[in-house]
Structure formats: C-alpha cells, structure tokens
Amino acid sequence: MTKQTYHQIFDSSVPGGLRLLGEGFVYQEDNDPKHSSHLCRGYLERKEKLGVLKRMVWPPQSPDLNPIEQVWDFVKSRLEESNRVTVRTIWMELEKAWKMITPELIQRYISTMADRCRAVIQAKGGHTRY
C-alpha cells in the first residue's frame, strides 16, 4: 500500500468515524512510514486543528499494543503449520486460517489489552513478554 492509497482510505473513513463516534474521536495508527508521510500527517494535523479528531500518540515498534498484530500472528502460525507448495495452496490455507478467526478469538485478544498496557508502562516502553 502506498501513502496515497492510505490517505484515500483514511479520507473516506473520517466521515464514517464522525457519524459513528462524533467529533473529537480518537484515531489510532501505528508508526508505519506511510502513516507518517507528509501527505497523511498534514491531513491529520488539519483535521485535529478543526476538532474533527484527536490523534493517539503511539510508541514506535509496539506491535504488542495492537490486537490486529495478534490476529496476523495467529494467521502466520497456521500458515507455518500447513504444507503449502503452490500459490493456490497458500491462498487456500490463508482463507482457511482467516475463517478460524472468530469473534471470541478477537475478544480474547482485546481482553488482554489492559495487561499489555500495564506491562509496557512497567517496562517503560521497553520489551515485554507480549
């Protein structure tokens, strides 16, 4: 994904965020380079100055604080267990792993967030067991 594509996705998501959450909703993103590009950062700064949203400060290199990273780890572990040989079989295994992601699994990942945040605070932003 390019910074332009990311910007388009973000730009189309802000109105939905406003409708769903109201002005001043908190926007969280990790520190991927396309997120911090001048294009995207400038857009976010303008929206923040207008009071449309607030940006959450996110520590660099903090996959332990993002539940989606746990989902990717889950999918990756399923792919590593499989005996994939061709692009077709890789896609089949990927789809199979994705279908195994249930609302209960997502909730389990989310429910660990308080512990994860405490661990990061205790480690002063350093490495945690997560």
Chimera marker file (.cmm) of the C-alpha trace (Angstrom):
<marker_set name="trace">
<marker id="1" x="0.000" y="0.000" z="0.000" r="1" g="1" b="0" radius="0.5"/>
<marker id="2" x="1.266" y="3.458" z="-0.839" r="1" g="1" b="0" radius="0.5"/>
<marker id="3" x="0.900" y="6.624" z="1.193" r="1" g="1" b="0" radius="0.5"/>
<marker id="4" x="-1.574" y="7.878" z="-1.440" r="1" g="1" b="0" radius="0.5"/>
<marker id="5" x="-3.735" y="4.759" z="-1.082" r="1" g="1" b="0" radius="0.5"/>
<marker id="6" x="-3.580" y="5.014" z="2.700" r="1" g="1" b="0" radius="0.5"/>
<marker id="7" x="-4.574" y="8.678" z="2.504" r="1" g="1" b="0" radius="0.5"/>
<marker id="8" x="-7.560" y="7.825" z="0.282" r="1" g="1" b="0" radius="0.5"/>
<marker id="9" x="-8.691" y="5.114" z="2.707" r="1" g="1" b="0" radius="0.5"/>
<marker id="10" x="-8.301" y="7.437" z="5.660" r="1" g="1" b="0" radius="0.5"/>
<marker id="11" x="-10.021" y="10.337" z="3.908" r="1" g="1" b="0" radius="0.5"/>
<marker id="12" x="-13.018" y="8.149" z="3.109" r="1" g="1" b="0" radius="0.5"/>
<marker id="13" x="-13.127" y="6.774" z="6.689" r="1" g="1" b="0" radius="0.5"/>
<marker id="14" x="-13.255" y="10.080" z="8.571" r="1" g="1" b="0" radius="0.5"/>
<marker id="15" x="-16.907" y="10.846" z="7.690" r="1" g="1" b="0" radius="0.5"/>
<marker id="16" x="-17.932" y="7.393" z="8.940" r="1" g="1" b="0" radius="0.5"/>
<marker id="17" x="-15.964" y="7.918" z="12.136" r="1" g="1" b="0" radius="0.5"/>
<marker id="18" x="-17.724" y="11.224" z="12.651" r="1" g="1" b="0" radius="0.5"/>
<marker id="19" x="-21.157" y="9.685" z="12.146" r="1" g="1" b="0" radius="0.5"/>
<marker id="20" x="-20.396" y="6.728" z="14.374" r="1" g="1" b="0" radius="0.5"/>
<marker id="21" x="-18.366" y="8.376" z="17.142" r="1" g="1" b="0" radius="0.5"/>
<marker id="22" x="-18.932" y="12.120" z="16.861" r="1" g="1" b="0" radius="0.5"/>
<marker id="23" x="-16.428" y="14.943" z="16.586" r="1" g="1" b="0" radius="0.5"/>
<marker id="24" x="-13.208" y="14.573" z="18.516" r="1" g="1" b="0" radius="0.5"/>
<marker id="25" x="-12.990" y="10.799" z="18.116" r="1" g="1" b="0" radius="0.5"/>
<marker id="26" x="-9.550" y="9.373" z="18.803" r="1" g="1" b="0" radius="0.5"/>
<marker id="27" x="-7.698" y="7.992" z="15.807" r="1" g="1" b="0" radius="0.5"/>
<marker id="28" x="-5.017" y="5.374" z="16.410" r="1" g="1" b="0" radius="0.5"/>
<marker id="29" x="-2.459" y="4.159" z="13.922" r="1" g="1" b="0" radius="0.5"/>
<marker id="30" x="0.937" y="2.602" z="14.279" r="1" g="1" b="0" radius="0.5"/>
<marker id="31" x="4.155" y="4.163" z="13.041" r="1" g="1" b="0" radius="0.5"/>
<marker id="32" x="4.217" y="2.641" z="9.586" r="1" g="1" b="0" radius="0.5"/>
<marker id="33" x="6.108" y="5.024" z="7.246" r="1" g="1" b="0" radius="0.5"/>
<marker id="34" x="3.059" y="5.669" z="5.066" r="1" g="1" b="0" radius="0.5"/>
<marker id="35" x="1.118" y="6.765" z="8.163" r="1" g="1" b="0" radius="0.5"/>
<marker id="36" x="3.741" y="9.368" z="8.983" r="1" g="1" b="0" radius="0.5"/>
<marker id="37" x="4.194" y="10.656" z="5.423" r="1" g="1" b="0" radius="0.5"/>
<marker id="38" x="3.882" y="14.423" z="4.947" r="1" g="1" b="0" radius="0.5"/>
<marker id="39" x="0.664" y="13.840" z="2.987" r="1" g="1" b="0" radius="0.5"/>
<marker id="40" x="-1.056" y="11.872" z="5.751" r="1" g="1" b="0" radius="0.5"/>
<marker id="41" x="0.442" y="13.728" z="8.689" r="1" g="1" b="0" radius="0.5"/>
<marker id="42" x="-0.603" y="17.092" z="7.220" r="1" g="1" b="0" radius="0.5"/>
<marker id="43" x="-4.138" y="15.846" z="6.650" r="1" g="1" b="0" radius="0.5"/>
<marker id="44" x="-4.402" y="14.534" z="10.210" r="1" g="1" b="0" radius="0.5"/>
<marker id="45" x="-2.983" y="17.730" z="11.680" r="1" g="1" b="0" radius="0.5"/>
<marker id="46" x="-5.582" y="19.802" z="9.791" r="1" g="1" b="0" radius="0.5"/>
<marker id="47" x="-8.422" y="17.554" z="10.977" r="1" g="1" b="0" radius="0.5"/>
<marker id="48" x="-7.101" y="17.707" z="14.529" r="1" g="1" b="0" radius="0.5"/>
<marker id="49" x="-6.922" y="21.532" z="14.472" r="1" g="1" b="0" radius="0.5"/>
<marker id="50" x="-10.546" y="21.600" z="13.284" r="1" g="1" b="0" radius="0.5"/>
<marker id="51" x="-11.545" y="19.401" z="16.238" r="1" g="1" b="0" radius="0.5"/>
<marker id="52" x="-12.708" y="16.609" z="13.949" r="1" g="1" b="0" radius="0.5"/>
<marker id="53" x="-10.475" y="14.032" z="15.599" r="1" g="1" b="0" radius="0.5"/>
<marker id="54" x="-7.662" y="13.544" z="18.070" r="1" g="1" b="0" radius="0.5"/>
<marker id="55" x="-4.583" y="11.550" z="17.236" r="1" g="1" b="0" radius="0.5"/>
<marker id="56" x="-3.414" y="8.993" z="19.758" r="1" g="1" b="0" radius="0.5"/>
<marker id="57" x="0.315" y="9.134" z="20.378" r="1" g="1" b="0" radius="0.5"/>
<marker id="58" x="1.614" y="5.672" z="19.596" r="1" g="1" b="0" radius="0.5"/>
<marker id="59" x="5.003" y="4.377" z="20.721" r="1" g="1" b="0" radius="0.5"/>
<marker id="60" x="7.301" y="3.211" z="17.915" r="1" g="1" b="0" radius="0.5"/>
<marker id="61" x="7.706" y="-0.510" z="17.411" r="1" g="1" b="0" radius="0.5"/>
<marker id="62" x="4.766" y="-1.514" z="19.614" r="1" g="1" b="0" radius="0.5"/>
<marker id="63" x="3.027" y="-4.469" z="17.980" r="1" g="1" b="0" radius="0.5"/>
<marker id="64" x="2.220" y="-5.747" z="21.479" r="1" g="1" b="0" radius="0.5"/>
<marker id="65" x="-0.260" y="-2.871" z="21.842" r="1" g="1" b="0" radius="0.5"/>
<marker id="66" x="-2.218" y="-3.597" z="18.683" r="1" g="1" b="0" radius="0.5"/>
<marker id="67" x="-4.666" y="-6.535" z="18.710" r="1" g="1" b="0" radius="0.5"/>
<marker id="68" x="-4.524" y="-6.832" z="14.907" r="1" g="1" b="0" radius="0.5"/>
<marker id="69" x="-0.891" y="-7.920" z="15.254" r="1" g="1" b="0" radius="0.5"/>
<marker id="70" x="-2.088" y="-10.888" z="17.305" r="1" g="1" b="0" radius="0.5"/>
<marker id="71" x="-4.505" y="-11.757" z="14.510" r="1" g="1" b="0" radius="0.5"/>
<marker id="72" x="-1.657" y="-11.690" z="11.969" r="1" g="1" b="0" radius="0.5"/>
<marker id="73" x="0.443" y="-13.879" z="14.284" r="1" g="1" b="0" radius="0.5"/>
<marker id="74" x="-2.457" y="-16.339" z="14.507" r="1" g="1" b="0" radius="0.5"/>
<marker id="75" x="-2.755" y="-16.490" z="10.706" r="1" g="1" b="0" radius="0.5"/>
<marker id="76" x="1.018" y="-16.757" z="10.275" r="1" g="1" b="0" radius="0.5"/>
<marker id="77" x="1.247" y="-19.652" z="12.729" r="1" g="1" b="0" radius="0.5"/>
<marker id="78" x="-1.497" y="-21.505" z="10.827" r="1" g="1" b="0" radius="0.5"/>
<marker id="79" x="0.339" y="-20.983" z="7.546" r="1" g="1" b="0" radius="0.5"/>
<marker id="80" x="3.592" y="-22.225" z="9.061" r="1" g="1" b="0" radius="0.5"/>
<marker id="81" x="1.818" y="-25.409" z="10.194" r="1" g="1" b="0" radius="0.5"/>
<marker id="82" x="0.466" y="-26.126" z="6.723" r="1" g="1" b="0" radius="0.5"/>
<marker id="83" x="2.176" y="-27.954" z="3.899" r="1" g="1" b="0" radius="0.5"/>
<marker id="84" x="1.783" y="-25.312" z="1.222" r="1" g="1" b="0" radius="0.5"/>
<marker id="85" x="3.595" y="-25.687" z="-2.052" r="1" g="1" b="0" radius="0.5"/>
<marker id="86" x="1.882" y="-23.550" z="-4.657" r="1" g="1" b="0" radius="0.5"/>
<marker id="87" x="0.354" y="-20.090" z="-4.662" r="1" g="1" b="0" radius="0.5"/>
<marker id="88" x="-3.055" y="-21.753" z="-4.896" r="1" g="1" b="0" radius="0.5"/>
<marker id="89" x="-2.480" y="-23.883" z="-1.792" r="1" g="1" b="0" radius="0.5"/>
<marker id="90" x="-1.093" y="-20.905" z="0.103" r="1" g="1" b="0" radius="0.5"/>
<marker id="91" x="-4.287" y="-18.959" z="-0.661" r="1" g="1" b="0" radius="0.5"/>
<marker id="92" x="-6.400" y="-21.927" z="0.366" r="1" g="1" b="0" radius="0.5"/>
<marker id="93" x="-4.564" y="-22.181" z="3.691" r="1" g="1" b="0" radius="0.5"/>
<marker id="94" x="-4.778" y="-18.440" z="4.203" r="1" g="1" b="0" radius="0.5"/>
<marker id="95" x="-8.542" y="-18.479" z="3.654" r="1" g="1" b="0" radius="0.5"/>
<marker id="96" x="-8.857" y="-21.461" z="5.989" r="1" g="1" b="0" radius="0.5"/>
<marker id="97" x="-6.868" y="-19.657" z="8.706" r="1" g="1" b="0" radius="0.5"/>
<marker id="98" x="-8.885" y="-16.464" z="8.231" r="1" g="1" b="0" radius="0.5"/>
<marker id="99" x="-12.150" y="-18.371" z="8.663" r="1" g="1" b="0" radius="0.5"/>
<marker id="100" x="-10.843" y="-19.664" z="12.004" r="1" g="1" b="0" radius="0.5"/>
<marker id="101" x="-10.808" y="-16.126" z="13.386" r="1" g="1" b="0" radius="0.5"/>
<marker id="102" x="-13.953" y="-15.910" z="15.483" r="1" g="1" b="0" radius="0.5"/>
<marker id="103" x="-15.448" y="-13.016" z="17.435" r="1" g="1" b="0" radius="0.5"/>
<marker id="104" x="-14.469" y="-14.926" z="20.584" r="1" g="1" b="0" radius="0.5"/>
<marker id="105" x="-10.823" y="-15.056" z="19.472" r="1" g="1" b="0" radius="0.5"/>
<marker id="106" x="-10.822" y="-11.320" z="18.766" r="1" g="1" b="0" radius="0.5"/>
<marker id="107" x="-12.435" y="-10.659" z="22.145" r="1" g="1" b="0" radius="0.5"/>
<marker id="108" x="-9.749" y="-12.760" z="23.833" r="1" g="1" b="0" radius="0.5"/>
<marker id="109" x="-7.053" y="-10.632" z="22.196" r="1" g="1" b="0" radius="0.5"/>
<marker id="110" x="-8.811" y="-7.414" z="23.173" r="1" g="1" b="0" radius="0.5"/>
<marker id="111" x="-9.304" y="-8.590" z="26.754" r="1" g="1" b="0" radius="0.5"/>
<marker id="112" x="-5.520" y="-8.785" z="27.224" r="1" g="1" b="0" radius="0.5"/>
<marker id="113" x="-5.003" y="-5.129" z="26.353" r="1" g="1" b="0" radius="0.5"/>
<marker id="114" x="-5.104" y="-3.823" z="29.932" r="1" g="1" b="0" radius="0.5"/>
<marker id="115" x="-2.383" y="-6.302" z="30.923" r="1" g="1" b="0" radius="0.5"/>
<marker id="116" x="-0.370" y="-5.403" z="27.827" r="1" g="1" b="0" radius="0.5"/>
<marker id="117" x="-0.591" y="-1.684" z="28.576" r="1" g="1" b="0" radius="0.5"/>
<marker id="118" x="0.455" y="-2.247" z="32.192" r="1" g="1" b="0" radius="0.5"/>
<marker id="119" x="3.415" y="-4.346" z="31.025" r="1" g="1" b="0" radius="0.5"/>
<marker id="120" x="4.563" y="-1.641" z="28.593" r="1" g="1" b="0" radius="0.5"/>
<marker id="121" x="4.257" y="1.021" z="31.296" r="1" g="1" b="0" radius="0.5"/>
<marker id="122" x="6.151" y="-1.150" z="33.768" r="1" g="1" b="0" radius="0.5"/>
<marker id="123" x="8.874" y="-1.770" z="31.159" r="1" g="1" b="0" radius="0.5"/>
<marker id="124" x="8.959" y="1.995" z="30.451" r="1" g="1" b="0" radius="0.5"/>
<marker id="125" x="8.240" y="1.318" z="26.802" r="1" g="1" b="0" radius="0.5"/>
<marker id="126" x="10.773" y="-1.483" z="26.570" r="1" g="1" b="0" radius="0.5"/>
<marker id="127" x="10.367" y="-5.140" z="25.702" r="1" g="1" b="0" radius="0.5"/>
<marker id="128" x="7.541" y="-7.104" z="27.312" r="1" g="1" b="0" radius="0.5"/>
<marker id="129" x="6.608" y="-10.771" z="27.324" r="1" g="1" b="0" radius="0.5"/>
<marker id="130" x="3.905" y="-9.958" z="24.798" r="1" g="1" b="0" radius="0.5"/>
<link id1="1" id2="2" r="1" g="1" b="0" radius="0.2"/>
<link id1="2" id2="3" r="1" g="1" b="0" radius="0.2"/>
<link id1="3" id2="4" r="1" g="1" b="0" radius="0.2"/>
<link id1="4" id2="5" r="1" g="1" b="0" radius="0.2"/>
<link id1="5" id2="6" r="1" g="1" b="0" radius="0.2"/>
<link id1="6" id2="7" r="1" g="1" b="0" radius="0.2"/>
<link id1="7" id2="8" r="1" g="1" b="0" radius="0.2"/>
<link id1="8" id2="9" r="1" g="1" b="0" radius="0.2"/>
<link id1="9" id2="10" r="1" g="1" b="0" radius="0.2"/>
<link id1="10" id2="11" r="1" g="1" b="0" radius="0.2"/>
<link id1="11" id2="12" r="1" g="1" b="0" radius="0.2"/>
<link id1="12" id2="13" r="1" g="1" b="0" radius="0.2"/>
<link id1="13" id2="14" r="1" g="1" b="0" radius="0.2"/>
<link id1="14" id2="15" r="1" g="1" b="0" radius="0.2"/>
<link id1="15" id2="16" r="1" g="1" b="0" radius="0.2"/>
<link id1="16" id2="17" r="1" g="1" b="0" radius="0.2"/>
<link id1="17" id2="18" r="1" g="1" b="0" radius="0.2"/>
<link id1="18" id2="19" r="1" g="1" b="0" radius="0.2"/>
<link id1="19" id2="20" r="1" g="1" b="0" radius="0.2"/>
<link id1="20" id2="21" r="1" g="1" b="0" radius="0.2"/>
<link id1="21" id2="22" r="1" g="1" b="0" radius="0.2"/>
<link id1="22" id2="23" r="1" g="1" b="0" radius="0.2"/>
<link id1="23" id2="24" r="1" g="1" b="0" radius="0.2"/>
<link id1="24" id2="25" r="1" g="1" b="0" radius="0.2"/>
<link id1="25" id2="26" r="1" g="1" b="0" radius="0.2"/>
<link id1="26" id2="27" r="1" g="1" b="0" radius="0.2"/>
<link id1="27" id2="28" r="1" g="1" b="0" radius="0.2"/>
<link id1="28" id2="29" r="1" g="1" b="0" radius="0.2"/>
<link id1="29" id2="30" r="1" g="1" b="0" radius="0.2"/>
<link id1="30" id2="31" r="1" g="1" b="0" radius="0.2"/>
<link id1="31" id2="32" r="1" g="1" b="0" radius="0.2"/>
<link id1="32" id2="33" r="1" g="1" b="0" radius="0.2"/>
<link id1="33" id2="34" r="1" g="1" b="0" radius="0.2"/>
<link id1="34" id2="35" r="1" g="1" b="0" radius="0.2"/>
<link id1="35" id2="36" r="1" g="1" b="0" radius="0.2"/>
<link id1="36" id2="37" r="1" g="1" b="0" radius="0.2"/>
<link id1="37" id2="38" r="1" g="1" b="0" radius="0.2"/>
<link id1="38" id2="39" r="1" g="1" b="0" radius="0.2"/>
<link id1="39" id2="40" r="1" g="1" b="0" radius="0.2"/>
<link id1="40" id2="41" r="1" g="1" b="0" radius="0.2"/>
<link id1="41" id2="42" r="1" g="1" b="0" radius="0.2"/>
<link id1="42" id2="43" r="1" g="1" b="0" radius="0.2"/>
<link id1="43" id2="44" r="1" g="1" b="0" radius="0.2"/>
<link id1="44" id2="45" r="1" g="1" b="0" radius="0.2"/>
<link id1="45" id2="46" r="1" g="1" b="0" radius="0.2"/>
<link id1="46" id2="47" r="1" g="1" b="0" radius="0.2"/>
<link id1="47" id2="48" r="1" g="1" b="0" radius="0.2"/>
<link id1="48" id2="49" r="1" g="1" b="0" radius="0.2"/>
<link id1="49" id2="50" r="1" g="1" b="0" radius="0.2"/>
<link id1="50" id2="51" r="1" g="1" b="0" radius="0.2"/>
<link id1="51" id2="52" r="1" g="1" b="0" radius="0.2"/>
<link id1="52" id2="53" r="1" g="1" b="0" radius="0.2"/>
<link id1="53" id2="54" r="1" g="1" b="0" radius="0.2"/>
<link id1="54" id2="55" r="1" g="1" b="0" radius="0.2"/>
<link id1="55" id2="56" r="1" g="1" b="0" radius="0.2"/>
<link id1="56" id2="57" r="1" g="1" b="0" radius="0.2"/>
<link id1="57" id2="58" r="1" g="1" b="0" radius="0.2"/>
<link id1="58" id2="59" r="1" g="1" b="0" radius="0.2"/>
<link id1="59" id2="60" r="1" g="1" b="0" radius="0.2"/>
<link id1="60" id2="61" r="1" g="1" b="0" radius="0.2"/>
<link id1="61" id2="62" r="1" g="1" b="0" radius="0.2"/>
<link id1="62" id2="63" r="1" g="1" b="0" radius="0.2"/>
<link id1="63" id2="64" r="1" g="1" b="0" radius="0.2"/>
<link id1="64" id2="65" r="1" g="1" b="0" radius="0.2"/>
<link id1="65" id2="66" r="1" g="1" b="0" radius="0.2"/>
<link id1="66" id2="67" r="1" g="1" b="0" radius="0.2"/>
<link id1="67" id2="68" r="1" g="1" b="0" radius="0.2"/>
<link id1="68" id2="69" r="1" g="1" b="0" radius="0.2"/>
<link id1="69" id2="70" r="1" g="1" b="0" radius="0.2"/>
<link id1="70" id2="71" r="1" g="1" b="0" radius="0.2"/>
<link id1="71" id2="72" r="1" g="1" b="0" radius="0.2"/>
<link id1="72" id2="73" r="1" g="1" b="0" radius="0.2"/>
<link id1="73" id2="74" r="1" g="1" b="0" radius="0.2"/>
<link id1="74" id2="75" r="1" g="1" b="0" radius="0.2"/>
<link id1="75" id2="76" r="1" g="1" b="0" radius="0.2"/>
<link id1="76" id2="77" r="1" g="1" b="0" radius="0.2"/>
<link id1="77" id2="78" r="1" g="1" b="0" radius="0.2"/>
<link id1="78" id2="79" r="1" g="1" b="0" radius="0.2"/>
<link id1="79" id2="80" r="1" g="1" b="0" radius="0.2"/>
<link id1="80" id2="81" r="1" g="1" b="0" radius="0.2"/>
<link id1="81" id2="82" r="1" g="1" b="0" radius="0.2"/>
<link id1="82" id2="83" r="1" g="1" b="0" radius="0.2"/>
<link id1="83" id2="84" r="1" g="1" b="0" radius="0.2"/>
<link id1="84" id2="85" r="1" g="1" b="0" radius="0.2"/>
<link id1="85" id2="86" r="1" g="1" b="0" radius="0.2"/>
<link id1="86" id2="87" r="1" g="1" b="0" radius="0.2"/>
<link id1="87" id2="88" r="1" g="1" b="0" radius="0.2"/>
<link id1="88" id2="89" r="1" g="1" b="0" radius="0.2"/>
<link id1="89" id2="90" r="1" g="1" b="0" radius="0.2"/>
<link id1="90" id2="91" r="1" g="1" b="0" radius="0.2"/>
<link id1="91" id2="92" r="1" g="1" b="0" radius="0.2"/>
<link id1="92" id2="93" r="1" g="1" b="0" radius="0.2"/>
<link id1="93" id2="94" r="1" g="1" b="0" radius="0.2"/>
<link id1="94" id2="95" r="1" g="1" b="0" radius="0.2"/>
<link id1="95" id2="96" r="1" g="1" b="0" radius="0.2"/>
<link id1="96" id2="97" r="1" g="1" b="0" radius="0.2"/>
<link id1="97" id2="98" r="1" g="1" b="0" radius="0.2"/>
<link id1="98" id2="99" r="1" g="1" b="0" radius="0.2"/>
<link id1="99" id2="100" r="1" g="1" b="0" radius="0.2"/>
<link id1="100" id2="101" r="1" g="1" b="0" radius="0.2"/>
<link id1="101" id2="102" r="1" g="1" b="0" radius="0.2"/>
<link id1="102" id2="103" r="1" g="1" b="0" radius="0.2"/>
<link id1="103" id2="104" r="1" g="1" b="0" radius="0.2"/>
<link id1="104" id2="105" r="1" g="1" b="0" radius="0.2"/>
<link id1="105" id2="106" r="1" g="1" b="0" radius="0.2"/>
<link id1="106" id2="107" r="1" g="1" b="0" radius="0.2"/>
<link id1="107" id2="108" r="1" g="1" b="0" radius="0.2"/>
<link id1="108" id2="109" r="1" g="1" b="0" radius="0.2"/>
<link id1="109" id2="110" r="1" g="1" b="0" radius="0.2"/>
<link id1="110" id2="111" r="1" g="1" b="0" radius="0.2"/>
<link id1="111" id2="112" r="1" g="1" b="0" radius="0.2"/>
<link id1="112" id2="113" r="1" g="1" b="0" radius="0.2"/>
<link id1="113" id2="114" r="1" g="1" b="0" radius="0.2"/>
<link id1="114" id2="115" r="1" g="1" b="0" radius="0.2"/>
<link id1="115" id2="116" r="1" g="1" b="0" radius="0.2"/>
<link id1="116" id2="117" r="1" g="1" b="0" radius="0.2"/>
<link id1="117" id2="118" r="1" g="1" b="0" radius="0.2"/>
<link id1="118" id2="119" r="1" g="1" b="0" radius="0.2"/>
<link id1="119" id2="120" r="1" g="1" b="0" radius="0.2"/>
<link id1="120" id2="121" r="1" g="1" b="0" radius="0.2"/>
<link id1="121" id2="122" r="1" g="1" b="0" radius="0.2"/>
<link id1="122" id2="123" r="1" g="1" b="0" radius="0.2"/>
<link id1="123" id2="124" r="1" g="1" b="0" radius="0.2"/>
<link id1="124" id2="125" r="1" g="1" b="0" radius="0.2"/>
<link id1="125" id2="126" r="1" g="1" b="0" radius="0.2"/>
<link id1="126" id2="127" r="1" g="1" b="0" radius="0.2"/>
<link id1="127" id2="128" r="1" g="1" b="0" radius="0.2"/>
<link id1="128" id2="129" r="1" g="1" b="0" radius="0.2"/>
<link id1="129" id2="130" r="1" g="1" b="0" radius="0.2"/>
</marker_set>
